[in-house]
Amino acid sequence: MEPLSETLATTSLQNDGEPTTEASASVQSGDPPRRRRLVGRKKAEEIASSGPPRDADEKAIKPRKVFTGGARVANQVPEDITNNALLNAAIGLLPSNYNFEIHKTLWRIRQRQAHKVALQFSEGLLVYACTISDILERFGGVETVVMGDVTYGACCVDDFTADALGCDLLVHYGHSCLVPIGACKMNIMYVFVDITFDLQHFIDTVKFNFTAGTKLALVSTIQFAASLQGAAGLLAASGYDAIVPQSKPLSPGEILGCTSPQIRDRDVLIYLGDGKFHLESVMISNPHLQAYRYDPYSKVFSREKYETEQMHAMRKQAIETASSARKFGIILGTLGRQGSTRVLTHLEDRLKAKGIEYVVVLLSEIFPAKLDMFAEVDAWIQIACPRLSIDWGYAFTKPLLNPYEAEVALNAIAWQPVYPMDFYAKDGGTWTVNYTDAPPAKPNQTKA
């Protein structure tokens, strides 16, 4: 039998468009590539002389396409960028445990032949905007524009403004690809900004607090998603039953303030990250789980609680009040891509079917004083951030519902005992951005 490395074939096209096959060189011998007949001559002659094939067994064997990683080589950052001493010294001004992917960004700028680049940061990363802007302008030869409007999440990616400013590329820092690149008006590069920390301390903390065999669910934000996978594997090796749940299209373990998976057959939920906004999302969708938070900055491990019953009572009251409204105001968020026209059309159809009057208002930010100016509106539905209604709805004079609550108020669906956090989920309800009529997919709960 010939070495496997000598029998692989790649498909190429001649000038006449006919495919040819060329064997890859042997890794062991270093021999030059040799032509190979993927169909034996004798077998080919038999098939040709016998006329059209009578069944599948007599069909000629077609060359199989083998992917050799050419695209990966094409995307590899050149050494003149990675080994640039001055560039690396400039990158050293940024936190060493934050991966801003500067080399990759410069390579993308060169590939796209970009001249004007828009930079958009999550609020916590905006402090590094000027440094990154200077580096890209100095070593990329481009003009940069820092987009300073508030950025709450990946839903706020503002390709509309960047395109209007004549930018060739938009680099969005700190969030995952919630809005598909193909759906945007221009070239977009998402930089997750992976953050490294004392992973061993996190693992030791979990081991100290829970016995082997405990069923753990590990979640985080995109900055710590890679570390989360490693931690799950190490905990599993120590006898823990650890999973990294997923709510597609998010990455395994990743959660948003409005999108979290419903987790089954677990004893404990552990959130890796700072703050509580994202953690509260997964606690809302999993009120049965004991929740803990490990802050990778302070190294504090804390038991967390959420007033689920109180939240439910407040939202039910708002829904009940809104159900008797004679005129609704529908707010379409214009902060980046927060507003979904699909959801807007869906809710308009609901109101039209019931003969309820409504007005559509476009807003980038939603404040009580602004809505109070619309005295004739009895209740509001906001298509921007579902958590705005949950967290701050009590501060508004009129009921401020999110799309799920609007469906309940309009008697389209029943109130759900477990409040859904599925606004961007692939298998979300009719009120969600990515809703389709296809049957819901089974939850993905990846074991380490």
N, C-alpha and C positions, 0 to 999 in steps of 0.2 A: 504494500500500500504506500502511495506517495505521501510525503508530509503534507499536513493540512495547509500549511502556509504556501505551498506551491499549487494548490488546487483552487484557491479563491479566485474569482473573476470579477472584474468591474466592467460595467457597460459604458461604452462611449459611442459617439455618433460621428461617422465619416461625413464628408461634404455632401454626399448624396442622401444623407439622412438614414442610412441603414445601420443598425446596431452591430458592433463588433465586440468581441470579448478578448480581454488581455489578462493573463494570469499575473498575480502579484508576485514580486520577487520573494524568494525564500529568505526568511529571517536568519536561518542557520547558515546557508551556504553563500548567500550574497550573489547567486547566479542572476544573470539578466532575465527579464520576463520572457516567457515562451508562449507561443500560440497554443491554444488547447481546443480540441474538438469536443464540445459538450454533448454532441450526439455522435455515436460511433458511425463510421462511414458505411459499414455493412447494414446496420439497422436503418440508416437514412435511405439507402438505396432500396431496401425492402419496402419501406413505407411509400416511397415515390412511385415504385412500379405497381403497387397494389391499388392505386387510385385513392379516392377520398377515404379517410379513416372510418371504420365501422363502429368503433367505440373508443372510449377514452384511453384504453391501454395501448392503442396503436398510434396515438398522436405523438408528434415529434416533441421531444423535451426541449422546452424553451430555456434560454440562458436565464439564470436567476440573478436579479440585480442585488449587488452587495454594496452596502453603504460603508465607505472607507474612512469617513470622518473628514472629508474634504472641507465641508462647511465649517467644521470646528477649527481647522487649520486657518481658514480664511478669516475667522473672527478672533484669532489669537493676537493679543496685543504685541506689536513689534518691540524688539529689544531697544530700539532707539528711544522708545517712550519709557519702558520699564526700567532701563538702566541709566536714565538721565539723572545725573547726580544733583544738578540744581533743582530739578523737578522734585526729586525725592526729599531734598532738604526742605522745600516749600511744603510738601505734604506733611512733613514732620511737625509743622505748626498746628496741625489738627490733632485731636485726641487719638492716641495710638490704638485704642480699642474700638474706635468707630471706623467702619469700612465705608468710605464715601465713594469708592471705586473711581478715583480720579484718573488712573491710567486708562481704564476702560472707557471713561467719558471722553478723554482726549482722542482715543482711537475712533470712537463713534463720530466725533466731530470731523476727524480727517476723512473717514469713510463717506460721510454725508456731504463733505465739502461745505460745511455750514459756515456762515458768516456772522449770524446773529442767533444767540442761544438764550432762551428764557430759563430761569432757575426758580423752581417753586419748592418751598420747604414746609414741613410741618412746623407748628409753632415752637416746639422744643428745640428744633434744629436751626431756626432762623438766625441764631447768634453766630453761626458759622458761615452765613451767606457771603459776607464781604471777603473773607479769606478765600473761599472757593471761587468766587467771582474773579478775584485777582489772579489766582492760579490758572484758571481756564483762559483768561485773556492773555496772560503772559506766555503761556506755553502752547495755547491752542490757536492764537492769532485771531480770536473772535471778539465780537462785542457781546456783552452779556446784559441781560435785563433781569433784575431780581423782582419777583412778583410778591409784593408785601401784604396783599389781602389775607385775611385770616383763612387758614387751611385746617379744617377740623379732621379731615380724613381723605382717603383716596377718591371719595365721591366729589371732592372739591378740585380735582385736576382741571386746570383752566386752559385747555387747548384753544378755546374760542378767542380769548384775549391774546394769547401768544401768537396765534395765526394772524389776528388783526394788526398786531405790531410788526408783522413781517419777519417773524423769527423762523429759522430753518429747523430748529430742534428745541424741544421742551424737555428738561430734565426735572423729574419729580422725585423729591427725596422724602423717605420715611414711611412710605406706604406701598402696598402691593398693587398688582395690576387689576384693580377692581373694575375699572373701565377698560375694556379690551383695546389694545393698540389699534387694531383694525377699524374700530368704531370712531376713532378720533380724526380730527381734521388735519393733523400734521404728524410728523415724526416725534415719537415720545420715547424717552428712556426712563424707566423706573429704577431708582436706586433704593433698595430696601434699608440700607444703612445697618448692616448686621453689627451687633454690639457684643463684644466678648466680655466675660466677667469671670468671677471665681466659681466655675462650674462645680468643682469638687466640694466646695462649701455648701452649695445647694443640695448636692446628693447626700452629703453627710447629715445635713439638717433633716432631710426627708427620712433617712434611716433612723435618726435619733428619735423622731416623733411617731413613726409608724413601724409596726413589725412586718417582717417578711411575709409575703402572701396577701398583703392588703391590696385591694383592687383600686388602683389609682387612675385618674384621668388628668392628663397634663395639658394645659392650654397656655397661650401667651399671645403677644403681638408679633408682627412680622420681624421685628428687630432681634427677637430671641428665638425664632422658630427653629433655626439650625441647631442651636444649643439644646433646645427642648428635645429634639430627636436623639441627640447624643446622650442626654440625661436619661431618657426612657430606656435606651439600650443598656446603659450601665446599671440602672435599677432592676431591670429584668434579669440581668446576669447575677444580681444579688438576691434573687428569689421573689421580687415584687411583681405583681400582675399589673403592669403599666401599659396604658394605651394612650395614643395621641389622636383624639377625635377630630373629624373634619366636617365642615359644612361647605361643600363646593359652591362656588369656584375658589374659595379661600384655600390656602395651603394647609396641610395637616397641622393641627394644633393652633392655627391662627384664628383669632376671634376679633370681631369689630364691636363697636358700641351698639350696633343695630342688628348684628348677625352672629349667631352662636348656635352650635349644634345641640340637640336634645340628646343627652347621654344616658345610657341604660346600663344596668348591671355593674355599677361602681359603688365603692364605699366612700371615696374621698375625691374631691376636686381640688387641684392645686394650680393656681395661677402664678406664672412667672412674669413679673413686671412691676412697674411702679404705678401709682395711681389706682383709682377704683372704677373709672368709667367703663373700661372694657370688661373688667371682672364682673361688674353689676349686670352686664348683658348676659353672660353665661349663668349667673345666679338667678336671673329672672326666668330663663328658659329651663333651669334645673333646680327648682326650689327644694327638691327632696335631698339634695346632696349637701354634705358638710363641705364648706368652702374655706380654703386657706390661700394666703398670698405670701409669696417670697419676693421681697424687694431686692433686686440684685445690686443696688447701689448702697443701701444701708445694711444689707444682709439681715434684715428683720423678717421673721416668719410669724405671721399673725393669723388668727382665726377671724373670719369675716362673716358678717350677717347682713341681710337685706330685709326690709320691712315689706314683704310680699303682700300680705293681707291688706295693709294700709294702702299700698299702691293700687291694688285691685279695686278697693272701695272708692278711691278718688277718681279713677278712670271710669268706673261704672257710673258714677254720679254725673261726670261730664258727658258721657254717652247718652244717658237718660235725658239730660237737659237738651242736648242737641237733637234728639229724635223728634222733638216737637217744633223745630226751627222751620220758619216759613221761607227764609232766604239764607243760603249758604255762601260763604266766601271760600274759594279754593285758591290756596297759595302755591304757586309753582316756584320752588327755590331756584334762583339764578346764580348761586355761589358755585362757580365751576359747573360740574355736572350733577349737582344734588337733585335737581328736579327731573322727574321722569315723565316724558310726554305720554308714554304708554299708560302709566297709572292715571295721569290726568284724563286721558280719553275714556278710560274705564270708569272713573268716578263720574264724569260728565254723563255717560250713558246711564249710569244708575239714577242720577238725579232727574234726567229727562224722562226716564221710564216712570218715575213717580210724580212727574209734573211739578217738581220743586224748583223754584227760581234760584239762580246762582250767579256769581260773578267771579271771574278769574283775575287774580292779582299776582303780578310778578314781583318778587322781593329777594334780595340777596341776604338780608338779615331780618329776623322777625322779632319785633319788640312790642310789648303791650301798648305803649303810647301810640305807635303807628296804627295798630289795628283798631284802637278806640276812635280813630278818625272816621271809620266806616260805621256810622251809627245805625244804618239800616240793615246791616248784616247781623243775623241772630246767632250763627255758629260758624266756626272756621274749620277747614280741613287743610292741613299743611303737608305738601309733598316736598319735603326737604330732609329733615332728620327726624325719624320716629321718636328718638329719645327726647326731643324738645318737648313734645306733649307729655311724655311720662315724667320727666324730671322737673319741668317748669310750667306745666299746664295750669297749675293752681294760681299762677301769678297773673293770668290773663282774665279780663273782665268777662269775656264770652268763652264758651267751650272751644278749646283748640284741640282737635282730634288729628291723629295720624291716619293713614289709609286703612289700616286694620280696624281701628275703632270706628271709622266712618262706615265700613261695611256692616259692622254690628248695629250702628245707629240707624242705618237704612234697611235693617232687617234682611240683609242679603246673606248673612251668616250668623251663627250663634256665638255668644261669648265663649271663649276657650278657657277651660280651667287652668291650663298652663299657657301663660301669655307668650305668644310667638315672637321670637327674635330671629326673623327670617327674611328681612327686607331685601337682601341681595342673594339669598340662597337660590340654588338652581331648582330646588324642590319646594319653594315657598308657595304661599297662598295666592289667591287672585289679586290681592292688594300689593304684591311685590313686583320689583323691577323686572326680574327674569322669569316671571310666570309663563308657563306653557300648559297646554292641555294634555301633555304626556303624563303617564303615571309617575308618581314620585319615586325617586331612586331610594334604595336602601341606605341607611346611614353608614358612613365609612368610619369605622373605629379601628385604626391601625394599631396592632400590637407591636410592641418593641421586639 
